[in-house]
């Protein structure tokens, strides 16, 4: 990254304001050994959730609730966040963050378990937004499930898509880097999706599930 690009990246990451709720959630993240989303990613999540007008959201990787609070702040008052994490301490910290943010308990559903086992049990075509930010080796499974879960017009967000800048380096051949390349390729080549990769944080891969194409041979009922 050139000096100018590094300066621009640092500026955009430092620009969002975070209140005491998010700062305390970040402190708990570090105490638990969890890497929370960056400030830039957090702000982007709030904007994306608001612009998607999502009502039903799935989050893979609860952490200590930083990303969940950011998503919930962009969602409408009737929306529900379903968040999945295998660590009960993470879920406990997240529920504290949601409470401190003034989020009613009926707007969150915390599920303890392995996402690879939980996601297949969720209802197909029932969610407006899916955010993935946990267990990168399993991202191919998670993204496949996310496409199944999303309604037509639903939004998929994959965090860490650049793998600390290694995805863009052809010489980087680490297994995790190759996995993230495969995830990006699979999403780009999926004809049911339109996608874009943003350099925010460590890379946000966005994809929207397209509406099914109507067969031109069919005629609307009169």
N, C-alpha and C positions, 0 to 999 in steps of 0.2 A: 504494500500500500504506500503510495507516495505521501510526502509530508502534508500536502494540501488535502488529500483524501482522508488521511488520518485525523487531521484537524477538524474536517467537516464531520466525520463520524463521531469524534469525541464531543463536538459541540451539540450534535443532535441527541446524543445519549444523555448529556447533562441538562438539556433544555427542559424536559418535563418536571413539573413540581410534584413532589410526593408529600403527603401529610403524615401526621404521627402514626396513623393506623398502618400505613404501608411501611414506614420506617421501623416500627416495632415488629411487624411481620418479617421484615428482612433480617432483623437481629435474631429472631427465633429461627429463621432459616439457617443462618450461620452456626447457631448453637447446635442445631440438629445435623449439621454437615450437609445441608441441601443447598444447591446453587439456584437461587431464585431467578426469574426472568429479569433482564436488564430494565432500566428505567424506560429506555426507548421502546422496548418490546411491550412493557406494561401499558404505556400510553397508546401504542398501536392496538393492543387488544381492546381497550376501552372504545376506541374509535371504530374498530371493525365490528365489535358487538353491537354498537349503536347503529351503525350504517346498515348492518344485516337485519335489523329489527327482529333479532332472534328471540324466540320464546322458550325453546328447549335446547339446552347446551350440554355437551359431554366434554369433560376435561380428563385427559389421561396424564396422571402425574400431579397430585395435589400439592406436594411440597408443604410449606407452612402457610399457604393461602395467599401469597402475593399475587399470582396470576388470577386466582379465583376472585379476589376483591376487584382487580382491574376489569375482569370480564363482567362481573355483576354490576359494576358502576356504569357500564354501557348498556345494560339490558333494561327492559321495561319492568314495571312493578309486578307484573304477573308472570314473569319468566322464572324458570327453574334451572339451576346448575346441578348436574350430576357429575361428581368428581370421584375419581378412582385412584387409590394408592394402596400399596401392600403394607405400608408401615402405619400402625395405629397411632404412633406418636405424631406423625405428620398430620394425620386427619384431626387429631385433638388440637394441634396448633392452628390448623386452618379454621376449625370451628370457632376458636377464640378470635381469630382475625375477622371472620365474618360478623361475629357478635359486636366486636369493637367498631366495625364499619356500619353498624345499625341495620344489618341485613336480617330480615325476619327468618326464623328457622325453617319455615315452610317453603322458602325459596332455594334451599340447598339440600342435596341428597348426597351424603358421603358414603362410599362403598369401600370396604376393606377387602382387598383381594388382588390377585394377579390380573392385570388388564386383559391378557390373552385369554383368560377364562371368563372374565366378566363381560367383555364386549359382545361375544356371540350370543349372550343371553338378552341383550337389549333389542328393542323392537326395530325392525327394518324400516327405512324411510320415515323415521319419526322425529328426527332432530334437525334443527336449523343450523347448528354450528358444532364442530368438533375441533378441539384444541389438543394437540399431542406434544408432550414435553417430558417424556420419561423413558428410560430403558432403551437407548438408541438401537442396540442390536435387534430389538423386536419391532422397530418402526415399520418394516415391510408388512408385518401382520396387522399392526395397528392401523396403518393407512388403508389397507384392504378392507378392514372392518369399518373404518370411518366412512368410506364411500358407500358401503351397504347401509349404514345407519342414517346417512343424510337424506333429507327430503330433496326433491328437485329444486334447485335454486339455493340449496344449503352451502355453507362455507366450511372448508377444511383449512386449518392453520397448523403447520408443522414448524416447531421451533428448532433452532440449531441446525438448519439445513446446510450451512456452509462448513460445519465441523471445524470451527476455529480457523477458517480460511483454507483448509486443506483440500476441500472439494474442488476448488478452482485451480489447484496445482496438479498438473498431470503426473508429476513425479511422486506425488503422495499416494502410496498404495496400501496404507494401513487397512485392516479389515473393516473398522468402523467407518473410515472414509469411503471405502467402496460401497458399504451398505447405504450410506447417505446418498451416494451417486445413484445407486439402484433405485432408491425411493424417488428421487427427483425424476429419473428417466421414466419410471413406471407411471408417475402422475402426468408427466408431459405427454406420454404416448397413449394415455387413456382417453378414448374418444368421448367418454361421458363427462369429461372435465375440461375446463379452461383454467390455466394456471399462470402464476407469475412468481418470481423469486425476488424478494426485497432484501437489501443488505442490512436492514435494521438488526441490531444486536449481533447475534451469530448467524443471522439469516432466517427470514420468515418465508416459508414456502406456502403460498396461498392457492387454493383451487376452489372453483365453484362447480357444483354438480348441475349439469345442463338439464333443462326440461326435455322429456322424451320427445323425439321428433314424431309428428303426426303423419301417418301414412296418407300420401296425397290421394290415394284411391278411395279413402273413406270420406263420406259426406256427413256433415253434422245432421242430427235428427231434426226434423221439422215439426 
